[in-house]
Amino acid sequence: MAVSKFRARKHKVLHSVFDAEISQPTPLLPSTEPGEPFGGPPPPPSALATDAAAPRLHEGLMSDQVQWDRAWHVVTSRIQLPSSVAIEDSFGTLASESQDYDDVFSSAVALLVDPRSTVPLAPHTDDILSWHTHQVRQHFVNHVLPLLSACSSQGSHDQALLASIRTLEAAHRQYLYGLSLIVRGYASESSAHHAMLRFRRDLHAIIGSSWTSGLQNALRQVLSRLIVSIVCVDDAHPGSSTGLDQDERTAVPRAELLELVDSLQSVGLAGEKFQALLAEIMDSSMQTHIYKTYSGVWSEPRGEGLSAVPAAAMLTGCMADLREWIENRYGQLAVLVFNRLGLQVKYGDVECWKDIGIGRLVSLRIQELFDIVLRWPHSKGGVDDLRAAVTTPERRLQLTDVFSATLQKRLLNPGRSTLSILQTYVSMIRTFHALDPSKVLLDRVVQALQLYLCQRDDAIRIVVTGLLSNPKDLSEEESEKRLVELATILNDPAQQQRRQIEGDDADWNDMSWIPDPVDAGVNYKRPKNEDVIGTLISALGSQEIFIKEFQAIIAERLLSSQTSYQQELKVLGLLKRRFGEPALQNCDVMMKDIQDSRRLDAILAQRLEPTLDADGHSLGFHSKILSRLFWPSMPKEPFVVPKPVAALQEQYAAGFERVKNARKLNWLDHLGLATVHLELEDRTIDMECKTYEAAVIFAFDQEGETAPVQKTFDEIWLQLTIEEDLLDAALTFWQTQKVLKDIGDRTYIVMERLDDESPGDDPDTTVDGSRQPASARKAKGISAQEQQRQTVYWQFVVGMLTNGGPKPLAGILTMMKMLIPGGCTWTSEELQQFMNEKVSEGNVELVGGKYRIPKK
Amino acid sequence: MNAMAEENANAAPAIPASKQGNNTRPGPDSQSVTKRLQTELMQLMMSPAPGVSAFPTSDDNMLSWTATIEGPEDTPYTGLTMKLAFEFPSNYPYAPPTVLFKTPIYHPNVDFSGRICLDILKDKWTAAYNTQTVLLSLQSLLGEPNNSSPLNGEAAELWDNDPAEFQRKVTARHKDIDDE
């Protein structure tokens, strides 16, 4: 039942569209009654009037029908469309009017148009207009559409479009010709107009729904070419680009476009589909314009544009430019085209476009943000754009999301040096401060960066050396290798002053106060200034670690031969303000040690008995006295100090004990510097070297020997009781200085004459060789510290597990972090490795994920 | 040349914190208690005494420690391990810690709930004592009970008169408390 119903409905629908009843060009023949003339001209009405009433009625019926049929035939045969067409011109030339429009035709049309009044008795009448419409429809589908698709596959898009339009125009002419003939039959002007309109509407509906993809494609190409050439004119000479210039340049494509729109409108292609297409293209042209004009342009493209547009005065560079562009060029074109289509553009629409345009610009800027950061401060314009437009939480979120992704991809990878990451970070701090002084955005993006920086061991060192470097002393090249910027900031008095304001929570006189951003976190606190150093330091992990590293570096610098420590004092002052005095007490003491020891050293050195060595040179002796508890632990690596020096040391120590009661000196022999004067057969050498290096070369000093002194590694080692790797480093040092020579079997000989050197010796390799042991030595020094640390940590672990029972790794680590003074520097992985070692040694066992001390 | 000056003065082991200079002023300052206990812990870790050890029970409360004493050789407690609980008052070290045996122990000076009768934990306490000295005192108490003031009269009597029975009671009473 449902099926039959559906079928009936389908049939009905089909009928309403394709009226099968009236498809024949020849009218239906009325029933042929006897005595009825067939096909002949209708008898004059006067003859009919004489007949009887009933047959007259019948006869009138007949003759009306015949009359109608005749008229139908006349008209339809005249306006019938050619059945076959090969090319556009073969739609047939329209017969000239005078020849065609004769009386017969006109009366026939008049009869057909209004059958009710002219042939009231004819039982079969049809609407000639719908017949025509129907035949046009069929003709269009059967002949014009194939032609159109043939056109659209033609060569270039321009040609295809043109051919299509031509074809449609020709078809139009043809169809309208038939229509115009019919319309003449209408008595009243208004009904004729009405019929005309209806036909046109039908026709346009047919054409409008007959878009082929080829045509659409062609139209899209042509339109976008035209629109882009009108709207997106490159302002090659921004200075000279006046309105006139642009108008001249765009006049040709504009005229072309309008012409195209006109012709499309006339053939009925300017329907909804065209409008959608146009909108699409306009839209993408805006995108193209924005990307082409503004990407990478972070400064104002046109300075004078600002003053010309007072409404946009608060907007900056690109944004003002974009608004102006949308209003004057984009909007203008849109208005022009829309007017042709008979549509209106509201003022509000243009405003809306401006918003859309700015949204696009912002998303472009957001994508570029990383590059903006890299180029800071030359990219200020870009940041200004963002600041003006990124106002909603959604956009802010989009910004941070995109930036975080870029950051992850472009910065936080092993290929980047820690220094460049830090430099980028500094730029980020500044850029984001300019963008959003509330710092919320920055906080959101830096988390990943901070986590990543924690993995970089050298990050703190770089920051601290950056802080301690002197911007004036460094050459260009060197300053690139360090974060000299930090030192510059540190020395900037403006930075120092502003920090003093901090701490005041509520500044009631702050007239520029604004509420905290809505997307700020819970513990949000508004920063007062960009505070590059502060942000940077807080990103480097805990304060303790930073201070520890700072201490190590400052210790190194204090022990160097540097004479002035202004920079160090300044940095120390800064850090004190940040972390508080107690945290940096050790550093304070270290500073004071150095100052004190300078004074003390002057006194003690005076009291020393002047000592002369064998050749009558006097020996000077100076020291720096450190308070052991406050300095980073320095492993003691004693060796036998050359006798004259040892004597001095003793005197010095005795002097010290006299001055400072109940204190005694512990010598760190290997940390000092010595000036060495070497007299060889062909040359004398004066140089500064490490104390252990001096001790080693002193071991070669033998008075009265004529042959070059020769010693083996083991001999010196026993004589000096020096650490092996220290000795190694010293020997390599003297080899690179061309004072000693390795003659094989770890035996060294003094090179009394330089020409002793065998020509095959490549100096480069020896220089390289000197570096390796030095760094190895350093590593050893650290490992000694590490060794000590491991012992302490092990005691903690044992104590914890003995008394607290079995614990998982994480539990052990938290305890250690809490309880070991100064915190536990190990990561979970390091502890894991350490515990694994202890497990394999049998000192602990791992049961059910928890460590415990094995029972004896 | 560089040298390190070592302070030999005022190196009394009880107050290593004095080396830091300014703190350890008397007063119920929880900061200073924590600091003192931290120092003690460090000292215990750096120079552990044989047979005794102690460690904070949890990482958030420095005032509560767990300690372990191994029974000294040649005493009835040889081979046994005793656990103790230390509770430090907030004015430590000006008041003694409260010390309890957690492991059941049969001893003349310890009652059945683990309370200890030891003079230095009561009126003889001075600030010079510390956790380690308390532990060492307790360790020696295991070998030499003070039978003049027993908390467990039976034990005092058996100690003096029937060492074999005493040993049996000690072994019977001892029970390793489970870790955790």
Interface residues (C-beta under 8 A of the other chain):
Chain A: L559 F621 H622 S623 K624 I625 L626 S627 R628 L629 W631 M634 Q649 A653 F656 K660 A662 R663 K664 L665 N666 W667 L668 D669 L671 G672 T691 V792 Q795 F796 V798 G799 M800 T802 N803 G804 G805 P806 T814 M815 K817 M818 L819 I820 P821 R852
Chain B: M1 N2 A3 M4 A5 E6 E7 N8 A9 K19 Q20 Q38 T39 L41 M42 L44 M45 M46 P48 S53 A54 F55 P56 T57 D59 D60 M62 W65 T66 A67 T68 K83 D178 D179 E180
